Amino acid sequence: SSISVYSDEDLLPWTEDQAATPISMYGIAKLSSEMIGEWYANRYGMKVKSLRMAHLFGALEKNNYMINIFIRKAYLNKPLEVKDSLSKREFLYAKDAALALATSLFKEGHGPFNIGSGEAFTNLEVAKKINEAFDNRQDIEDKGVDESIPSSYFSGQKAKELLGFEHQYSFSEALEEIRREMEGHDVQEVY
């Protein structure tokens, strides 16, 4: 599942016992899948876990999400263009997401579990951390403010207590590893 099943910023950090109120079709689709899983759990006694992942990122992704464009531009030593906001978002390294899946497989329990890193950043903070990890000395270009992006972060306490999941990478550590994994690859600024 996804952090996108939540939307009420007044309840941050989100917990699994709060109502899921998605505002995007993506979030609605994820919540619908959770509900189908819960139906199977109730009908057939299955132990269905829905892992609500924070915003995922990894090496060599071929999409044009902000974080991936920042990573590729920093790798190419190009300036990052940032529309900042006061909003903070939580990100999860793909390797920690895989660990969460593996960790949860044979654990008891069912229902939703928030899977995150415990760190949330503004767009400008993300850009600065990426530039630091990639040793990109280009200036960050201020493109104004975008307050249309809501904050999104949650508590991972339930996953820690019931699944034994704890992320292994800080945001900065993940970026360092991604930089090493990108070496020798043909990296495009935008796909």
C-alpha positions as CSV (number, residue, x, y, z in Angstrom):
1,S,0.0,0.0,0.0
2,S,1.1,3.6,0.3
3,I,1.3,6.7,2.5
4,S,-1.1,8.1,-0.1
5,V,-4.0,6.6,1.8
6,Y,-3.7,9.4,4.3
7,S,-4.4,13.1,3.8
8,D,-5.4,14.9,7.0
9,E,-2.5,17.1,7.9
10,D,-4.0,17.9,11.2
11,L,-3.3,14.4,12.3
12,L,0.4,14.2,11.5
13,P,2.3,12.0,12.1
14,W,-0.3,9.5,10.8
15,T,-1.0,6.3,12.6
16,E,-2.7,3.1,11.4
17,D,-5.7,3.6,13.8
18,Q,-6.6,6.9,12.1
19,A,-9.1,6.9,9.2
20,A,-7.5,6.6,5.8
21,T,-8.8,9.4,3.6
22,P,-7.0,9.4,0.3
23,I,-7.4,12.4,-2.0
24,S,-5.8,11.0,-5.2
25,M,-6.9,8.1,-7.4
26,Y,-3.6,6.4,-6.6
27,G,-4.4,6.6,-2.9
28,I,-8.0,5.4,-3.5
29,A,-6.7,2.4,-5.5
30,K,-4.2,1.5,-2.7
31,L,-6.9,1.7,0.0
32,S,-9.3,-0.3,-2.2
33,S,-6.6,-3.0,-2.4
34,E,-6.3,-2.9,1.4
35,M,-10.1,-3.4,1.7
36,I,-10.0,-6.4,-0.6
37,G,-7.3,-7.9,1.5
38,E,-9.3,-7.3,4.6
39,W,-12.3,-8.9,3.0
40,Y,-10.2,-12.0,2.3
41,A,-8.8,-12.0,5.8
42,N,-12.3,-11.9,7.3
43,R,-13.8,-14.4,4.9
44,Y,-11.1,-17.0,4.8
45,G,-9.1,-16.3,8.0
46,M,-6.0,-15.1,6.1
47,K,-3.4,-12.9,7.7
48,V,-3.2,-10.0,5.2
49,K,-0.8,-7.2,5.9
50,S,-0.9,-4.0,4.1
51,L,2.4,-2.2,4.2
52,R,1.8,1.5,3.7
53,M,5.1,2.6,2.3
54,A,6.5,6.2,2.5
55,H,7.5,7.8,-0.8
56,L,10.0,5.4,-2.3
57,F,13.3,6.2,-4.0
58,G,16.2,4.2,-5.3
59,A,19.0,4.1,-7.8
60,L,18.6,4.6,-11.5
61,E,14.9,5.1,-11.5
62,K,13.6,6.1,-14.9
63,N,10.8,8.4,-13.9
64,N,10.6,12.1,-13.4
65,Y,9.6,12.5,-9.8
66,M,11.3,15.4,-8.1
67,I,13.7,13.3,-6.0
68,N,14.9,11.3,-9.0
69,I,15.4,14.4,-11.2
70,F,17.4,15.9,-8.3
71,I,19.5,12.7,-7.9
72,R,20.3,12.6,-11.7
73,K,21.1,16.3,-11.9
74,A,23.4,16.2,-8.9
75,Y,25.1,13.1,-10.4
76,L,25.7,15.1,-13.6
77,N,26.9,18.2,-11.6
78,K,24.0,20.3,-12.7
79,P,22.1,22.9,-10.7
80,L,18.9,21.7,-9.0
81,E,15.8,23.7,-9.5
82,V,13.6,23.8,-6.4
83,K,10.1,25.0,-5.6
84,D,10.3,24.9,-1.8
85,S,7.5,24.7,0.7
86,L,7.0,24.4,4.4
87,S,5.6,20.9,3.8
88,K,7.7,17.9,4.8
89,R,7.5,14.5,3.2
90,E,8.9,11.1,4.4
91,F,10.9,9.0,2.0
92,L,11.9,5.4,2.2
93,Y,14.9,3.8,0.4
94,A,13.9,0.9,-1.8
95,K,16.2,-1.5,0.0
96,D,14.4,-0.7,3.3
97,A,11.1,-1.3,1.6
98,A,12.4,-4.8,0.5
99,L,13.5,-5.4,4.1
100,A,10.1,-4.5,5.4
101,L,8.5,-7.0,3.0
102,A,10.8,-9.7,4.0
103,T,10.5,-8.9,7.7
104,S,6.7,-9.0,7.6
105,L,6.3,-12.3,5.7
106,F,6.4,-14.7,8.6
107,K,5.2,-12.4,11.4
108,E,1.8,-12.8,13.1
109,G,-0.8,-10.1,12.8
110,H,-2.7,-8.5,10.0
111,G,-4.0,-5.1,8.9
112,P,-2.2,-1.9,7.9
113,F,1.4,-1.1,8.9
114,N,3.2,2.2,8.2
115,I,6.6,1.6,6.7
116,G,8.9,4.6,6.8
117,S,12.3,6.1,7.7
118,G,11.3,8.4,10.5
119,E,12.7,11.3,8.6
120,A,10.7,14.0,6.8
121,F,12.1,16.9,4.7
122,T,11.1,19.9,2.7
123,N,11.9,20.1,-1.0
124,L,14.9,22.4,-0.3
125,E,16.2,20.1,2.4
126,V,16.0,17.2,0.0
127,A,17.9,19.1,-2.6
128,K,20.6,20.1,-0.1
129,K,21.1,16.6,1.1
130,I,21.3,15.2,-2.4
131,N,23.9,17.9,-3.4
132,E,25.9,17.0,-0.4
133,A,25.8,13.3,-1.0
134,F,26.8,13.7,-4.7
135,D,29.3,16.4,-4.0
136,N,27.5,18.7,-6.4
137,R,28.8,22.2,-5.9
138,Q,26.3,23.8,-8.3
139,D,23.9,26.4,-6.7
140,I,20.3,25.4,-6.0
141,E,18.1,27.6,-8.1
142,D,15.1,29.0,-6.2
143,K,12.0,28.6,-8.3
144,G,9.6,30.0,-5.8
145,V,7.2,28.3,-3.4
146,D,4.7,25.5,-4.0
147,E,2.3,25.2,-1.1
148,S,0.1,22.7,-3.1
149,I,2.2,19.8,-1.9
150,P,0.9,18.5,1.5
151,S,3.0,17.2,4.3
152,S,3.1,13.4,4.5
153,Y,4.8,11.5,7.2
154,F,3.8,8.9,9.8
155,S,4.6,6.9,12.8
156,G,6.3,3.5,12.2
157,Q,5.9,2.3,15.8
158,K,3.3,-0.4,15.0
159,A,5.6,-2.0,12.4
160,K,8.5,-1.8,14.8
161,E,6.6,-3.5,17.7
162,L,4.6,-6.1,15.8
163,L,6.7,-6.8,12.7
164,G,10.2,-6.0,14.1
165,F,10.8,-3.7,11.2
166,E,13.4,-0.9,11.5
167,H,14.8,0.9,8.6
168,Q,18.5,0.4,8.0
169,Y,19.4,3.5,6.0
170,S,19.1,7.1,6.9
171,F,18.2,9.4,3.9
172,S,21.9,10.5,3.6
173,E,23.2,6.9,3.8
174,A,20.8,5.8,1.1
175,L,21.9,8.7,-1.1
176,E,25.6,7.8,-0.7
177,E,24.8,4.2,-1.7
178,I,22.8,5.4,-4.7
179,R,25.7,7.6,-5.9
180,R,28.0,4.5,-5.8
181,E,25.5,2.4,-7.7
182,M,25.1,5.0,-10.4
183,E,28.8,5.1,-11.3
184,G,29.5,3.8,-14.7
185,H,25.9,4.0,-15.9
186,D,24.5,6.2,-18.7
187,V,22.5,8.7,-16.6
188,Q,20.0,11.0,-18.3
189,E,18.9,14.2,-16.7
190,V,15.3,13.7,-17.5
191,Y,13.5,10.6,-19.0
